[in-house]
Amino acid sequence: MKQTKKVVAAIIENNNKEVLCALRSPSMSHPNMWEFPGGKVKENEDIFTAVVREIKEELYCTIEAGEVFLVNNHKYENFYVELIAIKCNIVEGVPIARVHEKINWLLRENLACLHWSPADVPVMEQLIKGM
């Protein structure tokens, strides 16, 4: 049976209504694909704590987790991902790409121009629909 990984993704918008997108580095799984930043939920960790921790580790800024935006279950070749996208706000610092190749702010209507990691596609599509 394939393992299921619970993963959180931060949906962060700036004052210009642009959404933060992160390009996976060549050394990551699904290299050179875009995603909403975040990562795996640790055992006995709640999703809101996980997203705050992951963004602190990956982007060197502090966020406040809001409401769950979308949950997407995606089947990869060797495992399943339960991706939980959470609306978040930056409360301290400026995002800096630490583990990603780069980060970028895009208006919702421009999100579809990027090559997204498969589990993130439904989140991106819902963001565009919700404009």
N, CA, C and O atoms as a GROMACS GRO file, in nm:
protein
  524
    1MET      N    1   0.083  -0.118   0.000
    1MET     CA    2   0.000   0.000   0.000
    1MET      C    3   0.088   0.126   0.000
    1MET      O    4   0.190   0.131   0.069
    2LYS      N    5   0.048   0.224  -0.077
    2LYS     CA    6   0.124   0.348  -0.088
    2LYS      C    7   0.106   0.433   0.036
    2LYS      O    8  -0.001   0.438   0.096
    3GLN      N    9   0.214   0.499   0.075
    3GLN     CA   10   0.214   0.588   0.191
    3GLN      C   11   0.145   0.720   0.155
    3GLN      O   12   0.156   0.769   0.043
    4THR      N   13   0.071   0.776   0.253
    4THR     CA   14   0.011   0.907   0.236
    4THR      C   15   0.090   1.008   0.315
    4THR      O   16   0.115   0.990   0.435
    5LYS      N   17   0.130   1.117   0.247
    5LYS     CA   18   0.203   1.225   0.312
    5LYS      C   19   0.109   1.344   0.328
    5LYS      O   20   0.049   1.390   0.231
    6LYS      N   21   0.098   1.392   0.450
    6LYS     CA   22   0.017   1.511   0.477
    6LYS      C   23   0.109   1.632   0.461
    6LYS      O   24   0.211   1.643   0.528
    7VAL      N   25   0.070   1.722   0.372
    7VAL     CA   26   0.152   1.837   0.338
    7VAL      C   27   0.068   1.964   0.346
    7VAL      O   28  -0.049   1.965   0.306
    8VAL      N   29   0.127   2.070   0.399
    8VAL     CA   30   0.060   2.200   0.405
    8VAL      C   31   0.123   2.294   0.304
    8VAL      O   32   0.242   2.286   0.274
    9ALA      N   33   0.041   2.385   0.252
    9ALA     CA   34   0.087   2.486   0.158
    9ALA      C   35   0.030   2.620   0.200
    9ALA      O   36  -0.089   2.630   0.231
   10ALA      N   37   0.114   2.722   0.202
   10ALA     CA   38   0.071   2.856   0.243
   10ALA      C   39   0.026   2.935   0.121
   10ALA      O   40   0.100   2.949   0.024
   11ILE      N   41  -0.095   2.988   0.128
   11ILE     CA   42  -0.146   3.081   0.027
   11ILE      C   43  -0.128   3.220   0.086
   11ILE      O   44  -0.204   3.263   0.173
   12ILE      N   45  -0.024   3.289   0.037
   12ILE     CA   46   0.012   3.420   0.092
   12ILE      C   47  -0.008   3.524  -0.017
   12ILE      O   48   0.050   3.515  -0.125
   13GLU      N   49  -0.090   3.625   0.013
   13GLU     CA   50  -0.110   3.736  -0.080
   13GLU      C   51  -0.048   3.862  -0.021
   13GLU      O   52  -0.049   3.883   0.101
   14ASN      N   53   0.008   3.947  -0.108
   14ASN     CA   54   0.061   4.074  -0.061
   14ASN      C   55  -0.044   4.184  -0.078
   14ASN      O   56  -0.157   4.156  -0.117
   15ASN      N   57  -0.007   4.306  -0.049
   15ASN     CA   58  -0.101   4.418  -0.058
   15ASN      C   59  -0.146   4.448  -0.201
   15ASN      O   60  -0.248   4.514  -0.222
   16ASN      N   61  -0.070   4.400  -0.298
   16ASN     CA   62  -0.105   4.421  -0.439
   16ASN      C   63  -0.192   4.307  -0.494
   16ASN      O   64  -0.216   4.298  -0.614
   17LYS      N   65  -0.238   4.219  -0.404
   17LYS     CA   66  -0.320   4.103  -0.440
   17LYS      C   67  -0.244   4.002  -0.525
   17LYS      O   68  -0.303   3.928  -0.603
   18GLU      N   69  -0.110   3.999  -0.508
   18GLU     CA   70  -0.028   3.899  -0.574
   18GLU      C   71  -0.007   3.782  -0.479
   18GLU      O   72  -0.002   3.800  -0.358
   19VAL      N   73   0.005   3.661  -0.535
   19VAL     CA   74   0.020   3.539  -0.458
   19VAL      C   75   0.165   3.494  -0.464
   19VAL      O   76   0.227   3.499  -0.571
   20LEU      N   77   0.220   3.449  -0.352
   20LEU     CA   78   0.357   3.402  -0.346
   20LEU      C   79   0.367   3.261  -0.403
   20LEU      O   80   0.297   3.170  -0.360
   21CYS      N   81   0.457   3.245  -0.501
   21CYS     CA   82   0.481   3.116  -0.567
   21CYS      C   83   0.629   3.082  -0.550
   21CYS      O   84   0.714   3.171  -0.547
   22ALA      N   85   0.660   2.953  -0.539
   22ALA     CA   86   0.798   2.910  -0.517
   22ALA      C   87   0.836   2.804  -0.620
   22ALA      O   88   0.762   2.709  -0.645
   23LEU      N   89   0.954   2.821  -0.681
   23LEU     CA   90   1.005   2.727  -0.780
   23LEU      C   91   1.089   2.622  -0.711
   23LEU      O   92   1.188   2.654  -0.644
   24ARG      N   93   1.050   2.496  -0.727
   24ARG     CA   94   1.124   2.385  -0.666
   24ARG      C   95   1.263   2.377  -0.729
   24ARG      O   96   1.278   2.391  -0.850
   25SER      N   97   1.363   2.354  -0.647
   25SER     CA   98   1.501   2.349  -0.696
   25SER      C   99   1.526   2.219  -0.773
   25SER      O  100   1.450   2.123  -0.759
   26PRO      N  101   1.633   2.216  -0.853
   26PRO     CA  102   1.666   2.094  -0.928
   26PRO      C  103   1.693   1.973  -0.840
   26PRO      O  104   1.682   1.860  -0.888
   27SER      N  105   1.729   1.994  -0.714
   27SER     CA  106   1.758   1.881  -0.624
   27SER      C  107   1.634   1.826  -0.554
   27SER      O  108   1.642   1.723  -0.487
   28MET      N  109   1.520   1.893  -0.568
   28MET     CA  110   1.396   1.848  -0.503
   28MET      C  111   1.321   1.749  -0.593
   28MET      O  112   1.347   1.742  -0.713
   29SER      N  113   1.229   1.674  -0.532
   29SER     CA  114   1.139   1.595  -0.616
   29SER      C  115   1.054   1.694  -0.696
   29SER      O  116   1.031   1.806  -0.650
   30HIS      N  117   1.008   1.656  -0.810
   30HIS     CA  118   0.935   1.745  -0.901
   30HIS      C  119   1.015   1.873  -0.925
   30HIS      O  120   0.966   1.983  -0.902
   31PRO      N  121   1.140   1.858  -0.972
   31PRO     CA  122   1.227   1.975  -0.990
   31PRO      C  123   1.172   2.073  -1.093
   31PRO      O  124   1.104   2.035  -1.188
   32ASN      N  125   1.206   2.199  -1.072
   32ASN     CA  126   1.173   2.306  -1.166
   32ASN      C  127   1.023   2.322  -1.191
   32ASN      O  128   0.982   2.370  -1.296
   33MET      N  129   0.943   2.283  -1.093
   33MET     CA  130   0.799   2.305  -1.098
   33MET      C  131   0.765   2.404  -0.987
   33MET      O  132   0.835   2.413  -0.886
   34TRP      N  133   0.658   2.478  -1.008
   34TRP     CA  134   0.616   2.578  -0.911
   34TRP      C  135   0.522   2.515  -0.809
   34TRP      O  136   0.452   2.418  -0.838
   35GLU      N  137   0.522   2.572  -0.690
   35GLU     CA  138   0.434   2.526  -0.583
   35GLU      C  139   0.402   2.643  -0.491
   35GLU      O  140   0.464   2.750  -0.499
   36PHE      N  141   0.306   2.620  -0.404
   36PHE     CA  142   0.280   2.713  -0.296
   36PHE      C  143   0.368   2.663  -0.181
   36PHE      O  144   0.363   2.545  -0.147
   37PRO      N  145   0.449   2.750  -0.120
   37PRO     CA  146   0.547   2.703  -0.023
   37PRO      C  147   0.483   2.637   0.098
   37PRO      O  148   0.372   2.670   0.138
   38GLY      N  149   0.556   2.544   0.155
   38GLY     CA  150   0.508   2.469   0.270
   38GLY      C  151   0.588   2.341   0.283
   38GLY      O  152   0.703   2.334   0.241
   39GLY      N  153   0.527   2.239   0.342
   39GLY     CA  154   0.597   2.112   0.357
   39GLY      C  155   0.520   2.013   0.440
   39GLY      O  156   0.402   2.031   0.469
   40LYS      N  157   0.589   1.907   0.477
   40LYS     CA  158   0.528   1.795   0.547
   40LYS      C  159   0.488   1.832   0.690
   40LYS      O  160   0.558   1.906   0.759
   41VAL      N  161   0.375   1.777   0.731
   41VAL     CA  162   0.328   1.790   0.868
   41VAL      C  163   0.395   1.680   0.950
   41VAL      O  164   0.391   1.562   0.913
   42LYS      N  165   0.457   1.718   1.060
   42LYS     CA  166   0.522   1.621   1.148
   42LYS      C  167   0.419   1.544   1.229
   42LYS      O  168   0.306   1.589   1.247
   43GLU      N  169   0.460   1.427   1.277
   43GLU     CA  170   0.372   1.346   1.361
   43GLU      C  171   0.331   1.427   1.484
   43GLU      O  172   0.414   1.492   1.547
   44ASN      N  173   0.203   1.421   1.517
   44ASN     CA  174   0.144   1.492   1.631
   44ASN      C  175   0.149   1.645   1.619
   44ASN      O  176   0.140   1.715   1.719
   45GLU      N  177   0.164   1.696   1.496
   45GLU     CA  178   0.167   1.840   1.473
   45GLU      C  179   0.037   1.880   1.403
   45GLU      O  180  -0.006   1.811   1.310
   46ASP      N  181  -0.024   1.990   1.445
   46ASP     CA  182  -0.145   2.033   1.375
   46ASP      C  183  -0.104   2.111   1.249
   46ASP      O  184   0.008   2.160   1.239
   47ILE      N  185  -0.196   2.120   1.155
   47ILE     CA  186  -0.164   2.179   1.025
   47ILE      C  187  -0.126   2.327   1.033
   47ILE      O  188  -0.044   2.374   0.954
   48PHE      N  189  -0.185   2.399   1.126
   48PHE     CA  190  -0.156   2.543   1.138
   48PHE      C  191  -0.016   2.567   1.195
   48PHE      O  192   0.055   2.657   1.150
   49THR      N  193   0.022   2.487   1.292
   49THR     CA  194   0.158   2.494   1.346
   49THR      C  195   0.258   2.454   1.238
   49THR      O  196   0.364   2.515   1.226
   50ALA      N  197   0.224   2.352   1.160
   50ALA     CA  198   0.313   2.303   1.055
   50ALA      C  199   0.339   2.409   0.948
   50ALA      O  200   0.453   2.428   0.907
   51VAL      N  201   0.234   2.478   0.903
   51VAL     CA  202   0.254   2.577   0.797
   51VAL      C  203   0.338   2.695   0.847
   51VAL      O  204   0.421   2.747   0.772
   52VAL      N  205   0.317   2.737   0.970
   52VAL     CA  206   0.397   2.846   1.028
   52VAL      C  207   0.544   2.802   1.037
   52VAL      O  208   0.633   2.878   1.000
   53ARG      N  209   0.567   2.681   1.086
   53ARG     CA  210   0.704   2.629   1.099
   53ARG      C  211   0.771   2.617   0.963
   53ARG      O  212   0.885   2.660   0.946
   54GLU      N  213   0.702   2.559   0.867
   54GLU     CA  214   0.761   2.538   0.734
   54GLU      C  215   0.799   2.669   0.667
   54GLU      O  216   0.906   2.679   0.607
   55ILE      N  217   0.715   2.769   0.677
   55ILE     CA  218   0.745   2.899   0.614
   55ILE      C  219   0.863   2.966   0.685
   55ILE      O  220   0.946   3.028   0.620
   56LYS      N  221   0.870   2.953   0.815
   56LYS     CA  222   0.984   3.008   0.889
   56LYS      C  223   1.114   2.941   0.841
   56LYS      O  224   1.214   3.008   0.820
   57GLU      N  225   1.110   2.808   0.824
   57GLU     CA  226   1.229   2.734   0.781
   57GLU      C  227   1.265   2.762   0.635
   57GLU      O  228   1.382   2.779   0.602
   58GLU      N  229   1.165   2.769   0.548
   58GLU     CA  230   1.190   2.782   0.404
   58GLU      C  231   1.210   2.925   0.358
   58GLU      O  232   1.290   2.950   0.267
   59LEU      N  233   1.139   3.020   0.418
   59LEU     CA  234   1.137   3.156   0.364
   59LEU      C  235   1.184   3.263   0.463
   59LEU      O  236   1.182   3.382   0.431
   60TYR      N  237   1.227   3.221   0.582
   60TYR     CA  238   1.279   3.315   0.682
   60TYR      C  239   1.184   3.428   0.716
   60TYR      O  240   1.228   3.541   0.740
   61CYS      N  241   1.056   3.402   0.719
   61CYS     CA  242   0.960   3.504   0.764
   61CYS      C  243   0.855   3.436   0.852
   61CYS      O  244   0.841   3.314   0.852
   62THR      N  245   0.783   3.518   0.925
   62THR     CA  246   0.681   3.467   1.016
   62THR      C  247   0.544   3.496   0.957
   62THR      O  248   0.515   3.607   0.913
   63ILE      N  249   0.460   3.394   0.957
   63ILE     CA  250   0.325   3.408   0.906
   63ILE      C  251   0.224   3.378   1.015
   63ILE      O  252   0.256   3.320   1.119
   64GLU      N  253   0.102   3.418   0.988
   64GLU     CA  254  -0.013   3.384   1.071
   64GLU      C  255  -0.103   3.298   0.984
   64GLU      O  256  -0.142   3.338   0.874
   65ALA      N  257  -0.135   3.180   1.033
   65ALA     CA  258  -0.222   3.089   0.957
   65ALA      C  259  -0.367   3.126   0.977
   65ALA      O  260  -0.412   3.151   1.089
   66GLY      N  261  -0.441   3.130   0.866
   66GLY     CA  262  -0.584   3.161   0.870
   66GLY      C  263  -0.666   3.036   0.848
   66GLY      O  264  -0.646   2.934   0.914
   67GLU      N  265  -0.758   3.045   0.755
   67GLU     CA  266  -0.849   2.934   0.729
   67GLU      C  267  -0.796   2.841   0.620
   67GLU      O  268  -0.714   2.880   0.537
   68VAL      N  269  -0.845   2.717   0.623
   68VAL     CA  270  -0.812   2.621   0.517
   68VAL      C  271  -0.880   2.667   0.389
   68VAL      O  272  -1.001   2.692   0.388
   69PHE      N  273  -0.803   2.678   0.283
   69PHE     CA  274  -0.853   2.724   0.153
   69PHE      C  275  -0.902   2.606   0.069
   69PHE      O  276  -1.009   2.613   0.009
   70LEU      N  277  -0.825   2.498   0.066
   70LEU     CA  278  -0.859   2.381  -0.017
   70LEU      C  279  -0.778   2.261   0.029
   70LEU      O  280  -0.663   2.275   0.070
   71VAL      N  281  -0.839   2.144   0.024
   71VAL     CA  282  -0.768   2.018   0.049
   71VAL      C  283  -0.772   1.938  -0.080
   71VAL      O  284  -0.879   1.916  -0.137
   72ASN      N  285  -0.655   1.894  -0.125
   72ASN     CA  286  -0.645   1.816  -0.248
   72ASN      C  287  -0.569   1.687  -0.221
   72ASN      O  288  -0.458   1.690  -0.167
   73ASN      N  289  -0.629   1.575  -0.259
   73ASN     CA  290  -0.562   1.446  -0.249
   73ASN      C  291  -0.510   1.411  -0.388
   73ASN      O  292  -0.586   1.406  -0.484
   74HIS      N  293  -0.379   1.387  -0.396
   74HIS     CA  294  -0.317   1.359  -0.526
   74HIS      C  295  -0.236   1.231  -0.519
   74HIS      O  296  -0.165   1.205  -0.422
   75LYS      N  297  -0.249   1.151  -0.623
   75LYS     CA  298  -0.178   1.023  -0.630
   75LYS      C  299  -0.055   1.040  -0.720
   75LYS      O  300  -0.068   1.065  -0.840
   76TYR      N  301   0.062   1.025  -0.661
   76TYR     CA  302   0.186   1.020  -0.737
   76TYR      C  303   0.219   0.873  -0.761
   76TYR      O  304   0.149   0.785  -0.712
   77GLU      N  305   0.324   0.848  -0.834
   77GLU     CA  306   0.358   0.710  -0.869
   77GLU      C  307   0.382   0.621  -0.747
   77GLU      O  308   0.335   0.507  -0.743
   78ASN      N  309   0.456   0.673  -0.649
   78ASN     CA  310   0.495   0.590  -0.534
   78ASN      C  311   0.429   0.626  -0.402
   78ASN      O  312   0.451   0.559  -0.301
   79PHE      N  313   0.347   0.732  -0.399
   79PHE     CA  314   0.285   0.774  -0.275
   79PHE      C  315   0.166   0.865  -0.304
   79PHE      O  316   0.146   0.909  -0.418
   80TYR      N  317   0.088   0.892  -0.200
   80TYR     CA  318  -0.024   0.985  -0.207
   80TYR      C  319   0.012   1.110  -0.127
   80TYR      O  320   0.086   1.104  -0.029
   81VAL      N  321  -0.042   1.222  -0.170
   81VAL     CA  322  -0.025   1.347  -0.096
   81VAL      C  323  -0.163   1.402  -0.062
   81VAL      O  324  -0.250   1.412  -0.148
   82GLU      N  325  -0.181   1.436   0.064
   82GLU     CA  326  -0.296   1.514   0.106
   82GLU      C  327  -0.244   1.655   0.124
   82GLU      O  328  -0.180   1.686   0.225
   83LEU      N  329  -0.270   1.741   0.027
   83LEU     CA  330  -0.221   1.879   0.029
   83LEU      C  331  -0.329   1.969   0.088
   83LEU      O  332  -0.440   1.977   0.036
   84ILE      N  333  -0.294   2.036   0.197
   84ILE     CA  334  -0.387   2.125   0.266
   84ILE      C  335  -0.337   2.268   0.246
   84ILE      O  336  -0.236   2.308   0.304
   85ALA      N  337  -0.408   2.343   0.164
   85ALA     CA  338  -0.371   2.482   0.137
   85ALA      C  339  -0.439   2.572   0.238
   85ALA      O  340  -0.560   2.565   0.258
   86ILE      N  341  -0.360   2.657   0.303
   86ILE     CA  342  -0.408   2.742   0.411
   86ILE      C  343  -0.379   2.888   0.378
   86ILE      O  344  -0.266   2.923   0.342
   87LYS      N  345  -0.482   2.972   0.389
   87LYS     CA  346  -0.460   3.116   0.369
   87LYS      C  347  -0.378   3.169   0.486
   87LYS      O  348  -0.406   3.141   0.602
   88CYS      N  349  -0.275   3.247   0.453
   88CYS     CA  350  -0.182   3.297   0.554
   88CYS      C  351  -0.148   3.442   0.527
   88CYS      O  352  -0.161   3.492   0.415
   89ASN      N  353  -0.102   3.510   0.631
   89ASN     CA  354  -0.056   3.648   0.621
   89ASN      C  355   0.084   3.657   0.680
   89ASN      O  356   0.114   3.594   0.781
   90ILE      N  357   0.169   3.737   0.616
   90ILE     CA  358   0.302   3.761   0.671
   90ILE      C  359   0.287   3.862   0.785
   90ILE      O  360   0.225   3.967   0.768
   91VAL      N  361   0.345   3.829   0.900
   91VAL     CA  362   0.339   3.920   1.014
   91VAL      C  363   0.476   3.978   1.049
   91VAL      O  364   0.486   4.079   1.119
   92GLU      N  365   0.582   3.914   0.997
   92GLU     CA  366   0.716   3.967   1.021
   92GLU      C  367   0.812   3.916   0.915
   92GLU      O  368   0.812   3.797   0.882
   93GLY      N  369   0.894   4.006   0.862
   93GLY     CA  370   0.997   3.969   0.767
   93GLY      C  371   0.950   3.975   0.622
   93GLY      O  372   0.835   4.005   0.592
   94VAL      N  373   1.044   3.945   0.535
   94VAL     CA  374   1.020   3.942   0.391
   94VAL      C  375   1.064   3.804   0.343
   94VAL      O  376   1.174   3.760   0.377
   95PRO      N  377   0.981   3.734   0.264
   95PRO     CA  378   1.020   3.601   0.218
   95PRO      C  379   1.151   3.602   0.138
   95PRO      O  380   1.171   3.685   0.050
   96ILE      N  381   1.238   3.507   0.171
   96ILE     CA  382   1.365   3.488   0.101
   96ILE      C  383   1.373   3.340   0.063
   96ILE      O  384   1.352   3.252   0.147
   97ALA      N  385   1.403   3.313  -0.064
   97ALA     CA  386   1.414   3.173  -0.110
   97ALA      C  387   1.536   3.108  -0.047
   97ALA      O  388   1.649   3.146  -0.074
   98ARG      N  389   1.512   3.011   0.037
   98ARG     CA  390   1.621   2.939   0.103
   98ARG      C  391   1.638   2.800   0.043
   98ARG      O  392   1.750   2.760   0.008
   99VAL      N  393   1.529   2.726   0.030
   99VAL     CA  394   1.536   2.590  -0.025
   99VAL      C  395   1.485   2.584  -0.169
   99VAL      O  396   1.509   2.487  -0.241
  100HIS      N  397   1.416   2.688  -0.210
  100HIS     CA  398   1.363   2.694  -0.347
  100HIS      C  399   1.463   2.763  -0.440
  100HIS      O  400   1.550   2.838  -0.395
  101GLU      N  401   1.449   2.736  -0.567
  101GLU     CA  402   1.534   2.801  -0.668
  101GLU      C  403   1.507   2.952  -0.670
  101GLU      O  404   1.599   3.033  -0.678
  102LYS      N  405   1.380   2.988  -0.663
  102LYS     CA  406   1.341   3.129  -0.652
  102LYS      C  407   1.196   3.137  -0.609
  102LYS      O  408   1.122   3.038  -0.612
  103ILE      N  409   1.156   3.257  -0.568
  103ILE     CA  410   1.016   3.284  -0.536
  103ILE      C  411   0.971   3.401  -0.622
  103ILE      O  412   1.052   3.480  -0.671
  104ASN      N  413   0.839   3.411  -0.641
  104ASN     CA  414   0.785   3.516  -0.725
  104ASN      C  415   0.644   3.549  -0.677
  104ASN      O  416   0.572   3.462  -0.628
  105TRP      N  417   0.605   3.674  -0.692
  105TRP     CA  418   0.470   3.720  -0.662
  105TRP      C  419   0.396   3.735  -0.794
  105TRP      O  420   0.445   3.804  -0.884
  106LEU      N  421   0.280   3.672  -0.807
  106LEU     CA  422   0.202   3.681  -0.930
  106LEU      C  423   0.056   3.713  -0.899
  106LEU      O  424   0.001   3.666  -0.800
  107LEU      N  425  -0.005   3.792  -0.984
  107LEU     CA  426  -0.150   3.812  -0.976
  107LEU      C  427  -0.218   3.680  -1.004
  107LEU      O  428  -0.167   3.598  -1.080
  108ARG      N  429  -0.334   3.659  -0.943
  108ARG     CA  430  -0.407   3.533  -0.962
  108ARG      C  431  -0.429   3.498  -1.108
  108ARG      O  432  -0.414   3.383  -1.148
  109GLU      N  433  -0.464   3.599  -1.189
  109GLU     CA  434  -0.493   3.570  -1.329
  109GLU      C  435  -0.371   3.524  -1.408
  109GLU      O  436  -0.385   3.474  -1.519
  110ASN      N  437  -0.251   3.542  -1.352
  110ASN     CA  438  -0.129   3.500  -1.420
  110ASN      C  439  -0.073   3.367  -1.368
  110ASN      O  440   0.028   3.319  -1.420
  111LEU      N  441  -0.136   3.309  -1.269
  111LEU     CA  442  -0.084   3.186  -1.209
  111LEU      C  443  -0.074   3.071  -1.308
  111LEU      O  444   0.018   2.990  -1.300
  112ALA      N  445  -0.168   3.062  -1.401
  112ALA     CA  446  -0.170   2.949  -1.495
  112ALA      C  447  -0.054   2.949  -1.593
  112ALA      O  448  -0.032   2.850  -1.662
  113CYS      N  449   0.021   3.057  -1.599
  113CYS     CA  450   0.134   3.062  -1.693
  113CYS      C  451   0.254   2.982  -1.642
  113CYS      O  452   0.348   2.958  -1.718
  114LEU      N  453   0.253   2.942  -1.515
  114LEU     CA  454   0.364   2.866  -1.459
  114LEU      C  455   0.340   2.716  -1.473
  114LEU      O  456   0.226   2.670  -1.487
  115HIS      N  457   0.450   2.639  -1.470
  115HIS     CA  458   0.444   2.492  -1.474
  115HIS      C  459   0.438   2.442  -1.328
  115HIS      O  460   0.540   2.440  -1.259
  116TRP      N  461   0.318   2.402  -1.284
  116TRP     CA  462   0.293   2.370  -1.144
  116TRP      C  463   0.317   2.224  -1.112
  116TRP      O  464   0.296   2.136  -1.197
  117SER      N  465   0.360   2.198  -0.990
  117SER     CA  466   0.366   2.062  -0.938
  117SER      C  467   0.223   2.008  -0.936
  117SER      O  468   0.131   2.081  -0.898
  118PRO      N  469   0.201   1.882  -0.976
  118PRO     CA  470   0.064   1.831  -0.994
  118PRO      C  471  -0.030   1.850  -0.875
  118PRO      O  472  -0.147   1.883  -0.895
  119ALA      N  473   0.017   1.830  -0.753
  119ALA     CA  474  -0.072   1.843  -0.637
  119ALA      C  475  -0.117   1.987  -0.615
  119ALA      O  476  -0.221   2.010  -0.553
  120ASP      N  477  -0.040   2.084  -0.665
  120ASP     CA  478  -0.073   2.225  -0.647
  120ASP      C  479  -0.168   2.280  -0.754
  120ASP      O  480  -0.224   2.388  -0.737
  121VAL      N  481  -0.186   2.206  -0.862
  121VAL     CA  482  -0.269   2.255  -0.974
  121VAL      C  483  -0.412   2.289  -0.930
  121VAL      O  484  -0.459   2.397  -0.963
  122PRO      N  485  -0.483   2.201  -0.858
  122PRO     CA  486  -0.619   2.237  -0.817
  122PRO      C  487  -0.625   2.361  -0.728
  122PRO      O  488  -0.723   2.436  -0.733
  123VAL      N  489  -0.524   2.384  -0.647
  123VAL     CA  490  -0.519   2.503  -0.562
  123VAL      C  491  -0.505   2.626  -0.650
  123VAL      O  492  -0.577   2.725  -0.633
  124MET      N  493  -0.413   2.620  -0.745
  124MET     CA  494  -0.393   2.730  -0.839
  124MET      C  495  -0.521   2.759  -0.916
  124MET      O  496  -0.560   2.875  -0.931
  125GLU      N  497  -0.587   2.655  -0.965
  125GLU     CA  498  -0.711   2.674  -1.041
  125GLU      C  499  -0.821   2.738  -0.955
  125GLU      O  500  -0.896   2.823  -1.004
  126GLN      N  501  -0.832   2.697  -0.830
  126GLN     CA  502  -0.934   2.753  -0.740
  126GLN      C  503  -0.903   2.899  -0.708
  126GLN      O  504  -0.995   2.980  -0.695
  127LEU      N  505  -0.776   2.933  -0.695
  127LEU     CA  506  -0.739   3.073  -0.673
  127LEU      C  507  -0.782   3.159  -0.792
  127LEU      O  508  -0.834   3.269  -0.774
  128ILE      N  509  -0.762   3.109  -0.913
  128ILE     CA  510  -0.802   3.184  -1.032
  128ILE      C  511  -0.954   3.198  -1.039
  128ILE      O  512  -1.005   3.306  -1.070
  129LYS      N  513  -1.026   3.091  -1.009
  129LYS     CA  514  -1.173   3.094  -1.011
  129LYS      C  515  -1.228   3.192  -0.908
  129LYS      O  516  -1.332   3.255  -0.930
  130GLY      N  517  -1.159   3.205  -0.796
  130GLY     CA  518  -1.208   3.287  -0.686
  130GLY      C  519  -1.175   3.435  -0.698
  130GLY      O  520  -1.195   3.511  -0.604
  131MET      N  521  -1.124   3.477  -0.814
  131MET     CA  522  -1.086   3.619  -0.833
  131MET      C  523  -1.207   3.708  -0.821
  131MET      O  524  -1.195   3.830  -0.834
   0.00000   0.00000   0.00000
